[in-house]
Amino acid sequence: MMLPFLIIISAALAIAGAGAQDSAIWLHYVCKPLTTLLIFWLAYRASNFTPPYRTAILTGIVLSLFGDIFLMLPVTLLKSGFLLGLGSFLCAHLCFLRALTSDTRWFSRPLIFLMVGLLGAFNLSVLWLGLAADLRIPVVVYVACLLCMTSQAISRHLSLQTTASKLAMCGGVIFMLSDTLLAYNQFYTPLPQASLLILATYYAALSQLARSVNIA
């Protein structure tokens, strides 16, 4: 019962420290990865699990932790942090996709993939002019992987209709929302309360995926 409370507190501190220009930035540097570690523990301590689903989800959360670190470091400290973070989350989504296809056929509901793909294509068309030329291919590859993961999460729940599959579906959909907010904030126009919106949805997404292991 204590762990969800700790996750909420750590996430709130990470959000509070985001964008700070003084010593408060250390709240963000410490609590952002700490929150992801706590979410990892939420999945790791599961007493009921179905390998390889659990292993793939845990690996995806660890890769997300690396992505957290790469993306939060200032450019002055790590010039290629964005690309490294993008690559880490790309690999994380591949792991989540592996989990979501471990017990359900891939691409079982093409209409879901089409609908989610059209939404992703629309977002890319809006963001395209704001993307630097050297980021366009990496971003397209990442978005394609994210859309596949989200589509598979929805398709899987429609097939299994379990509480665990519903949690995983929510995780996939919220992850897409979080990344969409991040992309619009970075490449289109600054969003009000961007840190709150992006990090809150990100941690909610990871938590749902972790909880899907707990009751799988």
ZALOLO-659365 format. One record per residue (C-alpha): residue number from 1; residue in one letter; chain; x, y, z. Coordinates in steps of 0.1 Angstrom, whole numbers, plus 5000, padded with zeros to 4 digits. Each point is the difference from the previous one (the first is absolute). Example, Ala and Ser with C-alpha at 12.3 -4.5 7.8 and 13.67 -1.06 7.14 Angstrom:
BEGIN
R, i, aa, ch, east, north, up
R, 1, a, A, 5123, 4955, 5078 $
R, 2, s, A, 5014, 5034, 4993 $
This chain:
BEGIN
R, i, aa, ch, east, north, up
R, 1, m, A, 5000, 5000, 5000 $
R, 2, m, A, 5029, 5024, 5007 $
R, 3, l, A, 5017, 4996, 4965 $
R, 4, p, A, 4972, 5018, 4980 $
R, 5, f, A, 5002, 5029, 5025 $
R, 6, l, A, 5038, 5002, 4996 $
R, 7, i, A, 4996, 5000, 4962 $
R, 8, i, A, 4976, 5029, 5002 $
R, 9, i, A, 5022, 5020, 5024 $
R, 10, s, A, 5031, 4994, 4979 $
R, 11, a, A, 4982, 5009, 4968 $
R, 12, a, A, 4987, 5032, 5015 $
R, 13, l, A, 5035, 5010, 5011 $
R, 14, a, A, 5014, 4992, 4966 $
R, 15, i, A, 4973, 5023, 4984 $
R, 16, a, A, 5006, 5027, 5026 $
R, 17, g, A, 5037, 5001, 4992 $
R, 18, a, A, 4996, 4999, 4962 $
R, 19, g, A, 5011, 5032, 4984 $
R, 20, a, A, 5015, 5015, 5031 $
R, 21, q, A, 5029, 5023, 4996 $
R, 22, d, A, 5014, 4997, 5035 $
R, 23, s, A, 5009, 4972, 5024 $
R, 24, a, A, 4964, 4986, 4997 $
R, 25, i, A, 5010, 4984, 4967 $
R, 26, w, A, 5016, 4973, 5021 $
R, 27, l, A, 4965, 4989, 5010 $
R, 28, h, A, 4994, 4993, 4963 $
R, 29, y, A, 5034, 4983, 4995 $
R, 30, v, A, 4995, 4977, 5029 $
R, 31, c, A, 4962, 4994, 5000 $
R, 32, k, A, 4995, 4995, 4963 $
R, 33, p, A, 5020, 4968, 4998 $
R, 34, l, A, 4990, 4990, 5036 $
R, 35, t, A, 4963, 5000, 4990 $
R, 36, t, A, 5008, 4977, 4971 $
R, 37, l, A, 5020, 4977, 5023 $
R, 38, l, A, 4970, 4998, 5024 $
R, 39, i, A, 4977, 4991, 4971 $
R, 40, f, A, 5025, 4973, 4990 $
R, 41, w, A, 4998, 4986, 5035 $
R, 42, l, A, 4962, 5000, 4998 $
R, 43, a, A, 5003, 4976, 4971 $
R, 44, y, A, 5030, 4981, 5013 $
R, 45, r, A, 4984, 4990, 5033 $
R, 46, a, A, 4970, 4985, 4982 $
R, 47, s, A, 4991, 4966, 5015 $
R, 48, n, A, 4980, 4990, 4970 $
R, 49, f, A, 5016, 5003, 4966 $
R, 50, t, A, 5001, 4985, 4965 $
R, 51, p, A, 5035, 4999, 4985 $
R, 52, p, A, 5010, 5012, 4975 $
R, 53, y, A, 4974, 5028, 5006 $
R, 54, r, A, 5015, 5010, 5033 $
R, 55, t, A, 5036, 4999, 4988 $
R, 56, a, A, 4992, 5022, 4969 $
R, 57, i, A, 4981, 5026, 5021 $
R, 58, l, A, 5028, 5001, 5026 $
R, 59, t, A, 5026, 5005, 4972 $
R, 60, g, A, 4979, 5027, 4984 $
R, 61, i, A, 4998, 5019, 5033 $
R, 62, v, A, 5038, 4997, 5005 $
R, 63, l, A, 5005, 5014, 4965 $
R, 64, s, A, 4975, 5028, 5008 $
R, 65, l, A, 5022, 5008, 5030 $
R, 66, f, A, 5030, 5005, 4977 $
R, 67, g, A, 4978, 5022, 4978 $
R, 68, d, A, 4990, 5021, 5030 $
R, 69, i, A, 5036, 5006, 5008 $
R, 70, f, A, 5011, 5009, 4965 $
R, 71, l, A, 4970, 5024, 4994 $
R, 72, m, A, 5003, 5018, 5033 $
R, 73, l, A, 5037, 5009, 4998 $
R, 74, p, A, 5008, 5035, 4986 $
R, 75, v, A, 5014, 5002, 4964 $
R, 76, t, A, 5032, 5016, 5015 $
R, 77, l, A, 5006, 4967, 5018 $
R, 78, l, A, 4988, 4976, 4974 $
R, 79, k, A, 4997, 5013, 4965 $
R, 80, s, A, 4984, 4969, 4985 $
R, 81, g, A, 4976, 4995, 5029 $
R, 82, f, A, 4968, 5003, 4980 $
R, 83, l, A, 5011, 4974, 4974 $
R, 84, l, A, 5012, 4977, 5028 $
R, 85, g, A, 4968, 5004, 5018 $
R, 86, l, A, 4980, 4994, 4969 $
R, 87, g, A, 5019, 4968, 4993 $
R, 88, s, A, 4995, 4988, 5036 $
R, 89, f, A, 4963, 5005, 4998 $
R, 90, l, A, 4999, 4984, 4966 $
R, 91, c, A, 5015, 4969, 5014 $
R, 92, a, A, 4977, 5002, 5030 $
R, 93, h, A, 4969, 5000, 4977 $
R, 94, l, A, 5014, 4970, 4982 $
R, 95, c, A, 5002, 4982, 5033 $
R, 96, f, A, 4964, 5011, 5008 $
R, 97, l, A, 4990, 4988, 4966 $
R, 98, r, A, 5017, 4966, 5007 $
R, 99, a, A, 4980, 4997, 5032 $
R, 100, l, A, 4967, 5009, 4982 $
R, 101, t, A, 5006, 4974, 4973 $
R, 102, s, A, 5010, 4972, 5025 $
R, 103, d, A, 4965, 4988, 5004 $
R, 104, t, A, 4980, 5016, 4972 $
R, 105, r, A, 5004, 4999, 4962 $
R, 106, w, A, 5018, 5029, 4984 $
R, 107, f, A, 4979, 5023, 4978 $
R, 108, s, A, 4968, 4981, 5009 $
R, 109, r, A, 4978, 5031, 4995 $
R, 110, p, A, 5012, 5020, 4970 $
R, 111, l, A, 4974, 5027, 5004 $
R, 112, i, A, 5014, 5010, 5034 $
R, 113, f, A, 5035, 5003, 4984 $
R, 114, l, A, 4986, 5021, 4972 $
R, 115, m, A, 4981, 5024, 5023 $
R, 116, v, A, 5030, 5005, 5023 $
R, 117, g, A, 5023, 5003, 4970 $
R, 118, l, A, 4979, 5027, 4985 $
R, 119, l, A, 5001, 5019, 5033 $
R, 120, g, A, 5038, 4997, 5001 $
R, 121, a, A, 5003, 5011, 4964 $
R, 122, f, A, 4979, 5031, 5007 $
R, 123, n, A, 5022, 5009, 5030 $
R, 124, l, A, 5032, 4996, 4979 $
R, 125, s, A, 4985, 5022, 4973 $
R, 126, v, A, 4995, 5027, 5026 $
R, 127, l, A, 5034, 4997, 5015 $
R, 128, w, A, 5020, 4994, 4968 $
R, 129, l, A, 5012, 5035, 4993 $
R, 130, g, A, 5012, 5004, 5036 $
R, 131, l, A, 5022, 4969, 4998 $
R, 132, a, A, 5036, 5005, 4991 $
R, 133, a, A, 5011, 4982, 4969 $
R, 134, d, A, 5022, 4976, 5019 $
R, 135, l, A, 4972, 4991, 5024 $
R, 136, r, A, 4973, 4992, 4975 $
R, 137, i, A, 5010, 4963, 4992 $
R, 138, p, A, 5006, 4991, 5037 $
R, 139, v, A, 4967, 5016, 5011 $
R, 140, v, A, 4981, 4982, 4972 $
R, 141, v, A, 5015, 4967, 5010 $
R, 142, y, A, 4992, 5007, 5037 $
R, 143, v, A, 4964, 5011, 4993 $
R, 144, a, A, 4994, 4969, 4979 $
R, 145, c, A, 5012, 4977, 5028 $
R, 146, l, A, 4979, 5020, 5026 $
R, 147, l, A, 4969, 4997, 4978 $
R, 148, c, A, 5005, 4962, 4995 $
R, 149, m, A, 5004, 4996, 5038 $
R, 150, t, A, 4968, 5020, 5007 $
R, 151, s, A, 4980, 4982, 4973 $
R, 152, q, A, 5011, 4966, 5012 $
R, 153, a, A, 4991, 5010, 5036 $
R, 154, i, A, 4965, 5009, 4989 $
R, 155, s, A, 4996, 4969, 4978 $
R, 156, r, A, 5012, 4977, 5028 $
R, 157, h, A, 4975, 5013, 5024 $
R, 158, l, A, 4971, 4996, 4975 $
R, 159, s, A, 5011, 4964, 4997 $
R, 160, l, A, 5007, 4991, 5036 $
R, 161, q, A, 4976, 5022, 5019 $
R, 162, t, A, 5018, 4997, 5033 $
R, 163, t, A, 5008, 5025, 5027 $
R, 164, a, A, 5038, 4996, 4992 $
R, 165, s, A, 4995, 5006, 4963 $
R, 166, k, A, 4979, 5031, 5007 $
R, 167, l, A, 5028, 5014, 5022 $
R, 168, a, A, 5025, 4993, 4972 $
R, 169, m, A, 4977, 5017, 4975 $
R, 170, c, A, 4996, 5030, 5022 $
R, 171, g, A, 5038, 5001, 5003 $
R, 172, g, A, 5005, 4999, 4963 $
R, 173, v, A, 4974, 5027, 4992 $
R, 174, i, A, 5013, 5023, 5028 $
R, 175, f, A, 5036, 4995, 4988 $
R, 176, m, A, 4990, 5012, 4965 $
R, 177, l, A, 4983, 5030, 5016 $
R, 178, s, A, 5030, 5009, 5021 $
R, 179, d, A, 5024, 4998, 4970 $
R, 180, t, A, 4976, 5020, 4979 $
R, 181, l, A, 5000, 5028, 5026 $
R, 182, l, A, 5038, 4999, 5002 $
R, 183, a, A, 5003, 5002, 4962 $
R, 184, y, A, 4975, 5029, 4997 $
R, 185, n, A, 5018, 5018, 5029 $
R, 186, q, A, 5034, 4995, 4984 $
R, 187, f, A, 4994, 5003, 4963 $
R, 188, y, A, 4968, 5020, 4996 $
R, 189, t, A, 4992, 5025, 5028 $
R, 190, p, A, 5007, 5001, 5038 $
R, 191, l, A, 4971, 4986, 5020 $
R, 192, p, A, 4988, 5015, 5033 $
R, 193, q, A, 5010, 4978, 5029 $
R, 194, a, A, 5020, 4978, 4976 $
R, 195, s, A, 5020, 4982, 5026 $
R, 196, l, A, 4969, 4991, 5020 $
R, 197, l, A, 4981, 4987, 4970 $
R, 198, i, A, 5029, 4981, 4985 $
R, 199, l, A, 5014, 4984, 5031 $
R, 200, a, A, 4966, 4993, 5016 $
R, 201, t, A, 4988, 4981, 4970 $
R, 202, y, A, 5034, 4983, 4995 $
R, 203, y, A, 5000, 4986, 5036 $
R, 204, a, A, 4964, 4990, 4997 $
R, 205, a, A, 5008, 4981, 4969 $
R, 206, l, A, 5029, 4981, 5015 $
R, 207, s, A, 4980, 4993, 5032 $
R, 208, q, A, 4972, 4984, 4980 $
R, 209, l, A, 5024, 4978, 4981 $
R, 210, a, A, 5017, 4990, 5033 $
R, 211, r, A, 4966, 4993, 5016 $
R, 212, s, A, 4991, 4978, 4971 $
R, 213, v, A, 5028, 4977, 5011 $
R, 214, n, A, 4989, 5000, 5037 $
R, 215, i, A, 4967, 4984, 4991 $
R, 216, a, A, 5009, 4982, 4968 $
